[in-house]
């Protein structure tokens, strides 16, 4: 049952989980820019702009990233 649940959750092009002081993104493609006030990630069809203060990366894998900080705004940019 555990494997079925994991396969169901990870069978998406991407997912974004927002918690109190964390954002977890699965299946991002590229870290475009990084500062303590703005982080931009490229996903398959858009860019994800994360704005706030004291932002930093706590976990970074080839397709998964965990960001901590005081998030004030999350924007999707279709360019």
mmCIF file of the N, C-alpha and C atoms, coordinates in Angstrom:
data_MODEL
# 
_entry.id   MODEL 
# 
loop_
_atom_site.group_PDB 
_atom_site.id 
_atom_site.type_symbol 
_atom_site.label_atom_id 
_atom_site.label_alt_id 
_atom_site.label_comp_id 
_atom_site.label_asym_id 
_atom_site.label_entity_id 
_atom_site.label_seq_id 
_atom_site.pdbx_PDB_ins_code 
_atom_site.Cartn_x 
_atom_site.Cartn_y 
_atom_site.Cartn_z 
_atom_site.occupancy 
_atom_site.B_iso_or_equiv 
_atom_site.pdbx_formal_charge 
_atom_site.auth_seq_id 
_atom_site.auth_comp_id 
_atom_site.auth_asym_id 
_atom_site.auth_atom_id 
_atom_site.pdbx_PDB_model_num 
ATOM 1   N N  . UNK A 1 1  ? 0.814  -1.192 0.000   1.00 0.00 ? 1  UNK A N  1 
ATOM 2   C CA . UNK A 1 1  ? 0.000  0.000  0.000   1.00 0.00 ? 1  UNK A CA 1 
ATOM 3   C C  . UNK A 1 1  ? 0.863  1.263  0.000   1.00 0.00 ? 1  UNK A C  1 
ATOM 4   N N  . UNK A 1 2  ? 1.959  1.222  0.787   1.00 0.00 ? 2  UNK A N  1 
ATOM 5   C CA . UNK A 1 2  ? 2.862  2.377  0.836   1.00 0.00 ? 2  UNK A CA 1 
ATOM 6   C C  . UNK A 1 2  ? 3.420  2.690  -0.551  1.00 0.00 ? 2  UNK A C  1 
ATOM 7   N N  . UNK A 1 3  ? 3.850  1.666  -1.280  1.00 0.00 ? 3  UNK A N  1 
ATOM 8   C CA . UNK A 1 3  ? 4.398  1.869  -2.626  1.00 0.00 ? 3  UNK A CA 1 
ATOM 9   C C  . UNK A 1 3  ? 3.356  2.449  -3.567  1.00 0.00 ? 3  UNK A C  1 
ATOM 10  N N  . UNK A 1 4  ? 2.122  1.998  -3.462  1.00 0.00 ? 4  UNK A N  1 
ATOM 11  C CA . UNK A 1 4  ? 1.047  2.538  -4.302  1.00 0.00 ? 4  UNK A CA 1 
ATOM 12  C C  . UNK A 1 4  ? 0.822  4.018  -4.028  1.00 0.00 ? 4  UNK A C  1 
ATOM 13  N N  . UNK A 1 5  ? 0.859  4.401  -2.763  1.00 0.00 ? 5  UNK A N  1 
ATOM 14  C CA . UNK A 1 5  ? 0.683  5.800  -2.396  1.00 0.00 ? 5  UNK A CA 1 
ATOM 15  C C  . UNK A 1 5  ? 1.840  6.658  -2.910  1.00 0.00 ? 5  UNK A C  1 
ATOM 16  N N  . UNK A 1 6  ? 3.042  6.172  -2.756  1.00 0.00 ? 6  UNK A N  1 
ATOM 17  C CA . UNK A 1 6  ? 4.217  6.910  -3.245  1.00 0.00 ? 6  UNK A CA 1 
ATOM 18  C C  . UNK A 1 6  ? 4.154  7.045  -4.767  1.00 0.00 ? 6  UNK A C  1 
ATOM 19  N N  . UNK A 1 7  ? 3.820  5.980  -5.480  1.00 0.00 ? 7  UNK A N  1 
ATOM 20  C CA . UNK A 1 7  ? 3.696  6.060  -6.937  1.00 0.00 ? 7  UNK A CA 1 
ATOM 21  C C  . UNK A 1 7  ? 2.614  7.040  -7.353  1.00 0.00 ? 7  UNK A C  1 
ATOM 22  N N  . UNK A 1 8  ? 1.512  7.064  -6.629  1.00 0.00 ? 8  UNK A N  1 
ATOM 23  C CA . UNK A 1 8  ? 0.434  8.011  -6.939  1.00 0.00 ? 8  UNK A CA 1 
ATOM 24  C C  . UNK A 1 8  ? 0.904  9.449  -6.747  1.00 0.00 ? 8  UNK A C  1 
ATOM 25  N N  . UNK A 1 9  ? 1.581  9.722  -5.647  1.00 0.00 ? 9  UNK A N  1 
ATOM 26  C CA . UNK A 1 9  ? 2.036  11.080 -5.365  1.00 0.00 ? 9  UNK A CA 1 
ATOM 27  C C  . UNK A 1 9  ? 3.104  11.547 -6.345  1.00 0.00 ? 9  UNK A C  1 
ATOM 28  N N  . UNK A 1 10 ? 3.998  10.678 -6.719  1.00 0.00 ? 10 UNK A N  1 
ATOM 29  C CA . UNK A 1 10 ? 5.107  11.065 -7.593  1.00 0.00 ? 10 UNK A CA 1 
ATOM 30  C C  . UNK A 1 10 ? 4.790  10.872 -9.071  1.00 0.00 ? 10 UNK A C  1 
ATOM 31  N N  . UNK A 1 11 ? 3.567  10.524 -9.406  1.00 0.00 ? 11 UNK A N  1 
ATOM 32  C CA . UNK A 1 11 ? 3.162  10.362 -10.801 1.00 0.00 ? 11 UNK A CA 1 
ATOM 33  C C  . UNK A 1 11 ? 2.600  11.668 -11.353 1.00 0.00 ? 11 UNK A C  1 
ATOM 34  N N  . UNK A 1 12 ? 3.224  12.762 -11.050 1.00 0.00 ? 12 UNK A N  1 
ATOM 35  C CA . UNK A 1 12 ? 2.798  14.089 -11.494 1.00 0.00 ? 12 UNK A CA 1 
ATOM 36  C C  . UNK A 1 12 ? 3.971  14.754 -12.187 1.00 0.00 ? 12 UNK A C  1 
ATOM 37  N N  . UNK A 1 13 ? 3.671  15.717 -13.064 1.00 0.00 ? 13 UNK A N  1 
ATOM 38  C CA . UNK A 1 13 ? 4.752  16.455 -13.695 1.00 0.00 ? 13 UNK A CA 1 
ATOM 39  C C  . UNK A 1 13 ? 5.529  17.256 -12.657 1.00 0.00 ? 13 UNK A C  1 
ATOM 40  N N  . UNK A 1 14 ? 4.837  17.778 -11.669 1.00 0.00 ? 14 UNK A N  1 
ATOM 41  C CA . UNK A 1 14 ? 5.467  18.512 -10.577 1.00 0.00 ? 14 UNK A CA 1 
ATOM 42  C C  . UNK A 1 14 ? 4.469  18.599 -9.426  1.00 0.00 ? 14 UNK A C  1 
ATOM 43  N N  . UNK A 1 15 ? 4.962  18.925 -8.266  1.00 0.00 ? 15 UNK A N  1 
ATOM 44  C CA . UNK A 1 15 ? 4.085  19.345 -7.188  1.00 0.00 ? 15 UNK A CA 1 
ATOM 45  C C  . UNK A 1 15 ? 4.811  20.316 -6.283  1.00 0.00 ? 15 UNK A C  1 
ATOM 46  N N  . UNK A 1 16 ? 4.011  21.201 -5.685  1.00 0.00 ? 16 UNK A N  1 
ATOM 47  C CA . UNK A 1 16 ? 4.523  22.257 -4.819  1.00 0.00 ? 16 UNK A CA 1 
ATOM 48  C C  . UNK A 1 16 ? 3.749  22.189 -3.512  1.00 0.00 ? 16 UNK A C  1 
ATOM 49  N N  . UNK A 1 17 ? 4.457  21.995 -2.419  1.00 0.00 ? 17 UNK A N  1 
ATOM 50  C CA . UNK A 1 17 ? 3.844  21.980 -1.090  1.00 0.00 ? 17 UNK A CA 1 
ATOM 51  C C  . UNK A 1 17 ? 4.315  23.209 -0.338  1.00 0.00 ? 17 UNK A C  1 
ATOM 52  N N  . UNK A 1 18 ? 3.376  23.959 0.224   1.00 0.00 ? 18 UNK A N  1 
ATOM 53  C CA . UNK A 1 18 ? 3.707  25.161 0.979   1.00 0.00 ? 18 UNK A CA 1 
ATOM 54  C C  . UNK A 1 18 ? 3.323  24.932 2.438   1.00 0.00 ? 18 UNK A C  1 
ATOM 55  N N  . UNK A 1 19 ? 4.293  25.093 3.315   1.00 0.00 ? 19 UNK A N  1 
ATOM 56  C CA . UNK A 1 19 ? 4.088  24.955 4.746   1.00 0.00 ? 19 UNK A CA 1 
ATOM 57  C C  . UNK A 1 19 ? 4.333  26.312 5.399   1.00 0.00 ? 19 UNK A C  1 
ATOM 58  N N  . UNK A 1 20 ? 4.314  26.373 6.729   1.00 0.00 ? 20 UNK A N  1 
ATOM 59  C CA . UNK A 1 20 ? 4.488  27.647 7.431   1.00 0.00 ? 20 UNK A CA 1 
ATOM 60  C C  . UNK A 1 20 ? 5.762  28.382 7.015   1.00 0.00 ? 20 UNK A C  1 
ATOM 61  N N  . UNK A 1 21 ? 6.884  27.731 7.082   1.00 0.00 ? 21 UNK A N  1 
ATOM 62  C CA . UNK A 1 21 ? 8.145  28.387 6.731   1.00 0.00 ? 21 UNK A CA 1 
ATOM 63  C C  . UNK A 1 21 ? 8.951  27.593 5.709   1.00 0.00 ? 21 UNK A C  1 
ATOM 64  N N  . UNK A 1 22 ? 8.293  26.696 4.987   1.00 0.00 ? 22 UNK A N  1 
ATOM 65  C CA . UNK A 1 22 ? 8.981  25.870 3.994   1.00 0.00 ? 22 UNK A CA 1 
ATOM 66  C C  . UNK A 1 22 ? 8.172  25.799 2.710   1.00 0.00 ? 22 UNK A C  1 
ATOM 67  N N  . UNK A 1 23 ? 8.868  25.632 1.594   1.00 0.00 ? 23 UNK A N  1 
ATOM 68  C CA . UNK A 1 23 ? 8.238  25.290 0.318   1.00 0.00 ? 23 UNK A CA 1 
ATOM 69  C C  . UNK A 1 23 ? 9.021  24.109 -0.242  1.00 0.00 ? 23 UNK A C  1 
ATOM 70  N N  . UNK A 1 24 ? 8.303  23.057 -0.603  1.00 0.00 ? 24 UNK A N  1 
ATOM 71  C CA . UNK A 1 24 ? 8.903  21.851 -1.165  1.00 0.00 ? 24 UNK A CA 1 
ATOM 72  C C  . UNK A 1 24 ? 8.426  21.738 -2.604  1.00 0.00 ? 24 UNK A C  1 
ATOM 73  N N  . UNK A 1 25 ? 9.355  21.671 -3.555  1.00 0.00 ? 25 UNK A N  1 
ATOM 74  C CA . UNK A 1 25 ? 9.030  21.567 -4.981  1.00 0.00 ? 25 UNK A CA 1 
ATOM 75  C C  . UNK A 1 25 ? 9.645  20.283 -5.512  1.00 0.00 ? 25 UNK A C  1 
ATOM 76  N N  . UNK A 1 26 ? 8.830  19.487 -6.188  1.00 0.00 ? 26 UNK A N  1 
ATOM 77  C CA . UNK A 1 26 ? 9.281  18.248 -6.795  1.00 0.00 ? 26 UNK A CA 1 
ATOM 78  C C  . UNK A 1 26 ? 9.189  18.381 -8.310  1.00 0.00 ? 26 UNK A C  1 
ATOM 79  N N  . UNK A 1 27 ? 10.221 18.000 -8.987  1.00 0.00 ? 27 UNK A N  1 
ATOM 80  C CA . UNK A 1 27 ? 10.358 18.029 -10.448 1.00 0.00 ? 27 UNK A CA 1 
ATOM 81  C C  . UNK A 1 27 ? 10.590 19.425 -11.012 1.00 0.00 ? 27 UNK A C  1 
ATOM 82  N N  . UNK A 1 28 ? 11.389 20.207 -10.328 1.00 0.00 ? 28 UNK A N  1 
ATOM 83  C CA . UNK A 1 28 ? 11.846 21.454 -10.935 1.00 0.00 ? 28 UNK A CA 1 
ATOM 84  C C  . UNK A 1 28 ? 12.959 21.097 -11.914 1.00 0.00 ? 28 UNK A C  1 
ATOM 85  N N  . UNK A 1 29 ? 13.227 21.980 -12.869 1.00 0.00 ? 29 UNK A N  1 
ATOM 86  C CA . UNK A 1 29 ? 14.265 21.684 -13.862 1.00 0.00 ? 29 UNK A CA 1 
ATOM 87  C C  . UNK A 1 29 ? 15.561 22.436 -13.615 1.00 0.00 ? 29 UNK A C  1 
ATOM 88  N N  . UNK A 1 30 ? 15.440 23.688 -13.126 1.00 0.00 ? 30 UNK A N  1 
ATOM 89  C CA . UNK A 1 30 ? 16.649 24.497 -13.001 1.00 0.00 ? 30 UNK A CA 1 
ATOM 90  C C  . UNK A 1 30 ? 16.454 25.578 -11.947 1.00 0.00 ? 30 UNK A C  1 
ATOM 91  N N  . UNK A 1 31 ? 17.505 25.856 -11.195 1.00 0.00 ? 31 UNK A N  1 
ATOM 92  C CA . UNK A 1 31 ? 17.538 26.992 -10.294 1.00 0.00 ? 31 UNK A CA 1 
ATOM 93  C C  . UNK A 1 31 ? 18.035 28.176 -11.110 1.00 0.00 ? 31 UNK A C  1 
ATOM 94  N N  . UNK A 1 32 ? 17.145 29.138 -11.381 1.00 0.00 ? 32 UNK A N  1 
ATOM 95  C CA . UNK A 1 32 ? 17.470 30.270 -12.257 1.00 0.00 ? 32 UNK A CA 1 
ATOM 96  C C  . UNK A 1 32 ? 18.203 31.357 -11.482 1.00 0.00 ? 32 UNK A C  1 
ATOM 97  N N  . UNK A 1 33 ? 17.682 31.737 -10.315 1.00 0.00 ? 33 UNK A N  1 
ATOM 98  C CA . UNK A 1 33 ? 18.354 32.749 -9.500  1.00 0.00 ? 33 UNK A CA 1 
ATOM 99  C C  . UNK A 1 33 ? 18.078 32.498 -8.026  1.00 0.00 ? 33 UNK A C  1 
ATOM 100 N N  . UNK A 1 34 ? 19.006 32.995 -7.208  1.00 0.00 ? 34 UNK A N  1 
ATOM 101 C CA . UNK A 1 34 ? 18.931 32.750 -5.773  1.00 0.00 ? 34 UNK A CA 1 
ATOM 102 C C  . UNK A 1 34 ? 19.425 33.981 -5.024  1.00 0.00 ? 34 UNK A C  1 
ATOM 103 N N  . UNK A 1 35 ? 18.591 34.499 -4.152  1.00 0.00 ? 35 UNK A N  1 
ATOM 104 C CA . UNK A 1 35 ? 18.995 35.530 -3.200  1.00 0.00 ? 35 UNK A CA 1 
ATOM 105 C C  . UNK A 1 35 ? 18.188 35.302 -1.934  1.00 0.00 ? 35 UNK A C  1 
ATOM 106 N N  . UNK A 1 36 ? 18.474 36.050 -0.898  1.00 0.00 ? 36 UNK A N  1 
ATOM 107 C CA . UNK A 1 36 ? 17.749 35.861 0.357   1.00 0.00 ? 36 UNK A CA 1 
ATOM 108 C C  . UNK A 1 36 ? 16.335 36.435 0.288   1.00 0.00 ? 36 UNK A C  1 
ATOM 109 N N  . UNK A 1 37 ? 16.019 37.177 -0.796  1.00 0.00 ? 37 UNK A N  1 
ATOM 110 C CA . UNK A 1 37 ? 14.682 37.751 -0.946  1.00 0.00 ? 37 UNK A CA 1 
ATOM 111 C C  . UNK A 1 37 ? 13.887 37.195 -2.127  1.00 0.00 ? 37 UNK A C  1 
ATOM 112 N N  . UNK A 1 38 ? 14.555 36.480 -3.044  1.00 0.00 ? 38 UNK A N  1 
ATOM 113 C CA . UNK A 1 38 ? 13.848 35.934 -4.200  1.00 0.00 ? 38 UNK A CA 1 
ATOM 114 C C  . UNK A 1 38 ? 14.585 34.712 -4.744  1.00 0.00 ? 38 UNK A C  1 
ATOM 115 N N  . UNK A 1 39 ? 13.811 33.663 -4.987  1.00 0.00 ? 39 UNK A N  1 
ATOM 116 C CA . UNK A 1 39 ? 14.334 32.454 -5.614  1.00 0.00 ? 39 UNK A CA 1 
ATOM 117 C C  . UNK A 1 39 ? 13.464 32.160 -6.823  1.00 0.00 ? 39 UNK A C  1 
ATOM 118 N N  . UNK A 1 40 ? 14.088 31.937 -7.971  1.00 0.00 ? 40 UNK A N  1 
ATOM 119 C CA . UNK A 1 40 ? 13.361 31.630 -9.196  1.00 0.00 ? 40 UNK A CA 1 
ATOM 120 C C  . UNK A 1 40 ? 13.755 30.234 -9.657  1.00 0.00 ? 40 UNK A C  1 
ATOM 121 N N  . UNK A 1 41 ? 12.735 29.404 -9.865  1.00 0.00 ? 41 UNK A N  1 
ATOM 122 C CA . UNK A 1 41 ? 12.931 28.042 -10.353 1.00 0.00 ? 41 UNK A CA 1 
ATOM 123 C C  . UNK A 1 41 ? 12.230 27.883 -11.688 1.00 0.00 ? 41 UNK A C  1 
ATOM 124 N N  . UNK A 1 42 ? 12.850 27.136 -12.589 1.00 0.00 ? 42 UNK A N  1 
ATOM 125 C CA . UNK A 1 42 ? 12.223 26.815 -13.873 1.00 0.00 ? 42 UNK A CA 1 
ATOM 126 C C  . UNK A 1 42 ? 11.614 25.433 -13.765 1.00 0.00 ? 42 UNK A C  1 
ATOM 127 N N  . UNK A 1 43 ? 10.329 25.343 -14.112 1.00 0.00 ? 43 UNK A N  1 
ATOM 128 C CA . UNK A 1 43 ? 9.655  24.065 -14.215 1.00 0.00 ? 43 UNK A CA 1 
ATOM 129 C C  . UNK A 1 43 ? 9.370  23.823 -15.688 1.00 0.00 ? 43 UNK A C  1 
ATOM 130 N N  . UNK A 1 44 ? 8.673  22.789 -16.024 1.00 0.00 ? 44 UNK A N  1 
ATOM 131 C CA . UNK A 1 44 ? 8.504  22.402 -17.428 1.00 0.00 ? 44 UNK A CA 1 
ATOM 132 C C  . UNK A 1 44 ? 7.867  23.496 -18.286 1.00 0.00 ? 44 UNK A C  1 
ATOM 133 N N  . UNK A 1 45 ? 6.805  24.123 -17.815 1.00 0.00 ? 45 UNK A N  1 
ATOM 134 C CA . UNK A 1 45 ? 6.077  25.086 -18.647 1.00 0.00 ? 45 UNK A CA 1 
ATOM 135 C C  . UNK A 1 45 ? 6.016  26.490 -18.068 1.00 0.00 ? 45 UNK A C  1 
ATOM 136 N N  . UNK A 1 46 ? 6.654  26.733 -16.927 1.00 0.00 ? 46 UNK A N  1 
ATOM 137 C CA . UNK A 1 46 ? 6.610  28.062 -16.311 1.00 0.00 ? 46 UNK A CA 1 
ATOM 138 C C  . UNK A 1 46 ? 7.785  28.235 -15.359 1.00 0.00 ? 46 UNK A C  1 
ATOM 139 N N  . UNK A 1 47 ? 7.942  29.478 -14.901 1.00 0.00 ? 47 UNK A N  1 
ATOM 140 C CA . UNK A 1 47 ? 8.916  29.772 -13.855 1.00 0.00 ? 47 UNK A CA 1 
ATOM 141 C C  . UNK A 1 47 ? 8.160  30.037 -12.565 1.00 0.00 ? 47 UNK A C  1 
ATOM 142 N N  . UNK A 1 48 ? 8.733  29.618 -11.461 1.00 0.00 ? 48 UNK A N  1 
ATOM 143 C CA . UNK A 1 48 ? 8.147  29.812 -10.144 1.00 0.00 ? 48 UNK A CA 1 
ATOM 144 C C  . UNK A 1 48 ? 8.992  30.849 -9.416  1.00 0.00 ? 48 UNK A C  1 
ATOM 145 N N  . UNK A 1 49 ? 8.381  31.991 -9.082  1.00 0.00 ? 49 UNK A N  1 
ATOM 146 C CA . UNK A 1 49 ? 9.059  33.064 -8.361  1.00 0.00 ? 49 UNK A CA 1 
ATOM 147 C C  . UNK A 1 49 ? 8.624  33.019 -6.904  1.00 0.00 ? 49 UNK A C  1 
ATOM 148 N N  . UNK A 1 50 ? 9.565  32.843 -6.012  1.00 0.00 ? 50 UNK A N  1 
ATOM 149 C CA . UNK A 1 50 ? 9.285  32.792 -4.580  1.00 0.00 ? 50 UNK A CA 1 
ATOM 150 C C  . UNK A 1 50 ? 9.922  34.024 -3.954  1.00 0.00 ? 50 UNK A C  1 
ATOM 151 N N  . UNK A 1 51 ? 9.094  34.891 -3.364  1.00 0.00 ? 51 UNK A N  1 
ATOM 152 C CA . UNK A 1 51 ? 9.591  36.108 -2.751  1.00 0.00 ? 51 UNK A CA 1 
ATOM 153 C C  . UNK A 1 51 ? 9.355  36.071 -1.243  1.00 0.00 ? 51 UNK A C  1 
ATOM 154 N N  . UNK A 1 52 ? 10.247 36.712 -0.507  1.00 0.00 ? 52 UNK A N  1 
ATOM 155 C CA . UNK A 1 52 ? 10.122 36.764 0.938   1.00 0.00 ? 52 UNK A CA 1 
ATOM 156 C C  . UNK A 1 52 ? 11.389 37.317 1.554   1.00 0.00 ? 52 UNK A C  1 
ATOM 157 N N  . UNK A 1 53 ? 11.678 36.882 2.770   1.00 0.00 ? 53 UNK A N  1 
ATOM 158 C CA . UNK A 1 53 ? 12.906 37.302 3.444   1.00 0.00 ? 53 UNK A CA 1 
ATOM 159 C C  . UNK A 1 53 ? 13.544 36.093 4.108   1.00 0.00 ? 53 UNK A C  1 
ATOM 160 N N  . UNK A 1 54 ? 14.833 36.158 4.257   1.00 0.00 ? 54 UNK A N  1 
ATOM 161 C CA . UNK A 1 54 ? 15.644 35.103 4.861   1.00 0.00 ? 54 UNK A CA 1 
ATOM 162 C C  . UNK A 1 54 ? 15.390 33.764 4.152   1.00 0.00 ? 54 UNK A C  1 
ATOM 163 N N  . UNK A 1 55 ? 15.303 33.783 2.832   1.00 0.00 ? 55 UNK A N  1 
ATOM 164 C CA . UNK A 1 55 ? 15.090 32.559 2.061   1.00 0.00 ? 55 UNK A CA 1 
ATOM 165 C C  . UNK A 1 55 ? 16.423 31.839 1.855   1.00 0.00 ? 55 UNK A C  1 
ATOM 166 N N  . UNK A 1 56 ? 16.414 30.540 2.050   1.00 0.00 ? 56 UNK A N  1 
ATOM 167 C CA . UNK A 1 56 ? 17.608 29.745 1.750   1.00 0.00 ? 56 UNK A CA 1 
ATOM 168 C C  . UNK A 1 56 ? 17.194 28.305 1.467   1.00 0.00 ? 56 UNK A C  1 
ATOM 169 N N  . UNK A 1 57 ? 18.060 27.597 0.782   1.00 0.00 ? 57 UNK A N  1 
ATOM 170 C CA . UNK A 1 57 ? 17.798 26.208 0.388   1.00 0.00 ? 57 UNK A CA 1 
ATOM 171 C C  . UNK A 1 57 ? 18.325 25.292 1.485   1.00 0.00 ? 57 UNK A C  1 
ATOM 172 N N  . UNK A 1 58 ? 17.437 24.421 1.980   1.00 0.00 ? 58 UNK A N  1 
ATOM 173 C CA . UNK A 1 58 ? 17.857 23.471 3.016   1.00 0.00 ? 58 UNK A CA 1 
ATOM 174 C C  . UNK A 1 58 ? 18.127 22.084 2.453   1.00 0.00 ? 58 UNK A C  1 
ATOM 175 N N  . UNK A 1 59 ? 17.517 21.776 1.302   1.00 0.00 ? 59 UNK A N  1 
ATOM 176 C CA . UNK A 1 59 ? 17.739 20.473 0.663   1.00 0.00 ? 59 UNK A CA 1 
ATOM 177 C C  . UNK A 1 59 ? 17.644 20.677 -0.840  1.00 0.00 ? 59 UNK A C  1 
ATOM 178 N N  . UNK A 1 60 ? 18.600 20.131 -1.575  1.00 0.00 ? 60 UNK A N  1 
ATOM 179 C CA . UNK A 1 60 ? 18.588 20.280 -3.032  1.00 0.00 ? 60 UNK A CA 1 
ATOM 180 C C  . UNK A 1 60 ? 19.082 18.987 -3.663  1.00 0.00 ? 60 UNK A C  1 
ATOM 181 N N  . UNK A 1 61 ? 18.196 18.343 -4.403  1.00 0.00 ? 61 UNK A N  1 
ATOM 182 C CA . UNK A 1 61 ? 18.508 17.136 -5.147  1.00 0.00 ? 61 UNK A CA 1 
ATOM 183 C C  . UNK A 1 61 ? 18.299 17.446 -6.631  1.00 0.00 ? 61 UNK A C  1 
ATOM 184 N N  . UNK A 1 62 ? 18.666 16.550 -7.530  1.00 0.00 ? 62 UNK A N  1 
ATOM 185 C CA . UNK A 1 62 ? 18.525 16.846 -8.965  1.00 0.00 ? 62 UNK A CA 1 
ATOM 186 C C  . UNK A 1 62 ? 17.116 17.249 -9.403  1.00 0.00 ? 62 UNK A C  1 
ATOM 187 N N  . UNK A 1 63 ? 16.069 16.769 -8.736  1.00 0.00 ? 63 UNK A N  1 
ATOM 188 C CA . UNK A 1 63 ? 14.713 17.148 -9.162  1.00 0.00 ? 63 UNK A CA 1 
ATOM 189 C C  . UNK A 1 63 ? 13.828 17.576 -7.996  1.00 0.00 ? 63 UNK A C  1 
ATOM 190 N N  . UNK A 1 64 ? 14.431 17.836 -6.849  1.00 0.00 ? 64 UNK A N  1 
ATOM 191 C CA . UNK A 1 64 ? 13.657 18.159 -5.648  1.00 0.00 ? 64 UNK A CA 1 
ATOM 192 C C  . UNK A 1 64 ? 14.391 19.230 -4.852  1.00 0.00 ? 64 UNK A C  1 
ATOM 193 N N  . UNK A 1 65 ? 13.632 20.198 -4.318  1.00 0.00 ? 65 UNK A N  1 
ATOM 194 C CA . UNK A 1 65 ? 14.251 21.281 -3.562  1.00 0.00 ? 65 UNK A CA 1 
ATOM 195 C C  . UNK A 1 65 ? 13.353 21.665 -2.392  1.00 0.00 ? 65 UNK A C  1 
ATOM 196 N N  . UNK A 1 66 ? 13.975 22.000 -1.268  1.00 0.00 ? 66 UNK A N  1 
ATOM 197 C CA . UNK A 1 66 ? 13.262 22.444 -0.076  1.00 0.00 ? 66 UNK A CA 1 
ATOM 198 C C  . UNK A 1 66 ? 13.822 23.807 0.312   1.00 0.00 ? 66 UNK A C  1 
ATOM 199 N N  . UNK A 1 67 ? 12.940 24.797 0.382   1.00 0.00 ? 67 UNK A N  1 
ATOM 200 C CA . UNK A 1 67 ? 13.328 26.179 0.663   1.00 0.00 ? 67 UNK A CA 1 
ATOM 201 C C  . UNK A 1 67 ? 12.720 26.584 1.995   1.00 0.00 ? 67 UNK A C  1 
ATOM 202 N N  . UNK A 1 68 ? 13.515 27.239 2.824   1.00 0.00 ? 68 UNK A N  1 
ATOM 203 C CA . UNK A 1 68 ? 13.032 27.721 4.117   1.00 0.00 ? 68 UNK A CA 1 
ATOM 204 C C  . UNK A 1 68 ? 13.133 29.235 4.156   1.00 0.00 ? 68 UNK A C  1 
ATOM 205 N N  . UNK A 1 69 ? 12.210 29.877 4.856   1.00 0.00 ? 69 UNK A N  1 
ATOM 206 C CA . UNK A 1 69 ? 12.244 31.319 5.042   1.00 0.00 ? 69 UNK A CA 1 
ATOM 207 C C  . UNK A 1 69 ? 10.847 31.870 5.242   1.00 0.00 ? 69 UNK A C  1 
ATOM 208 N N  . UNK A 1 70 ? 10.767 33.186 5.325   1.00 0.00 ? 70 UNK A N  1 
ATOM 209 C CA . UNK A 1 70 ? 9.481  33.859 5.477   1.00 0.00 ? 70 UNK A CA 1 
ATOM 210 C C  . UNK A 1 70 ? 8.968  34.217 4.081   1.00 0.00 ? 70 UNK A C  1 
ATOM 211 N N  . UNK A 1 71 ? 8.087  33.393 3.551   1.00 0.00 ? 71 UNK A N  1 
ATOM 212 C CA . UNK A 1 71 ? 7.568  33.559 2.190   1.00 0.00 ? 71 UNK A CA 1 
ATOM 213 C C  . UNK A 1 71 ? 6.425  34.567 2.213   1.00 0.00 ? 71 UNK A C  1 
ATOM 214 N N  . UNK A 1 72 ? 6.522  35.581 1.366   1.00 0.00 ? 72 UNK A N  1 
ATOM 215 C CA . UNK A 1 72 ? 5.456  36.580 1.285   1.00 0.00 ? 72 UNK A CA 1 
ATOM 216 C C  . UNK A 1 72 ? 4.623  36.437 0.016   1.00 0.00 ? 72 UNK A C  1 
ATOM 217 N N  . UNK A 1 73 ? 5.230  35.851 -1.040  1.00 0.00 ? 73 UNK A N  1 
ATOM 218 C CA . UNK A 1 73 ? 4.503  35.741 -2.302  1.00 0.00 ? 73 UNK A CA 1 
ATOM 219 C C  . UNK A 1 73 ? 5.085  34.629 -3.153  1.00 0.00 ? 73 UNK A C  1 
ATOM 220 N N  . UNK A 1 74 ? 4.210  33.914 -3.859  1.00 0.00 ? 74 UNK A N  1 
ATOM 221 C CA . UNK A 1 74 ? 4.614  32.887 -4.824  1.00 0.00 ? 74 UNK A CA 1 
ATOM 222 C C  . UNK A 1 74 ? 3.901  33.218 -6.131  1.00 0.00 ? 74 UNK A C  1 
ATOM 223 N N  . UNK A 1 75 ? 4.660  33.359 -7.218  1.00 0.00 ? 75 UNK A N  1 
ATOM 224 C CA . UNK A 1 75 ? 4.093  33.710 -8.519  1.00 0.00 ? 75 UNK A CA 1 
ATOM 225 C C  . UNK A 1 75 ? 4.481  32.679 -9.575  1.00 0.00 ? 75 UNK A C  1 
ATOM 226 N N  . UNK A 1 76 ? 3.594  32.475 -10.517 1.00 0.00 ? 76 UNK A N  1 
ATOM 227 C CA . UNK A 1 76 ? 3.860  31.654 -11.681 1.00 0.00 ? 76 UNK A CA 1 
ATOM 228 C C  . UNK A 1 76 ? 4.066  32.587 -12.855 1.00 0.00 ? 76 UNK A C  1 
ATOM 229 N N  . UNK A 1 77 ? 5.121  32.391 -13.621 1.00 0.00 ? 77 UNK A N  1 
ATOM 230 C CA . UNK A 1 77 ? 5.437  33.243 -14.757 1.00 0.00 ? 77 UNK A CA 1 
ATOM 231 C C  . UNK A 1 77 ? 5.515  32.377 -16.010 1.00 0.00 ? 77 UNK A C  1 
ATOM 232 N N  . UNK A 1 78 ? 4.631  32.645 -16.966 1.00 0.00 ? 78 UNK A N  1 
ATOM 233 C CA . UNK A 1 78 ? 4.603  31.888 -18.217 1.00 0.00 ? 78 UNK A CA 1 
ATOM 234 C C  . UNK A 1 78 ? 5.267  32.724 -19.285 1.00 0.00 ? 78 UNK A C  1 
ATOM 235 N N  . UNK A 1 79 ? 6.524  32.443 -19.600 1.00 0.00 ? 79 UNK A N  1 
ATOM 236 C CA . UNK A 1 79 ? 7.263  33.210 -20.608 1.00 0.00 ? 79 UNK A CA 1 
ATOM 237 C C  . UNK A 1 79 ? 7.592  32.360 -21.796 1.00 0.00 ? 79 UNK A C  1 
# 
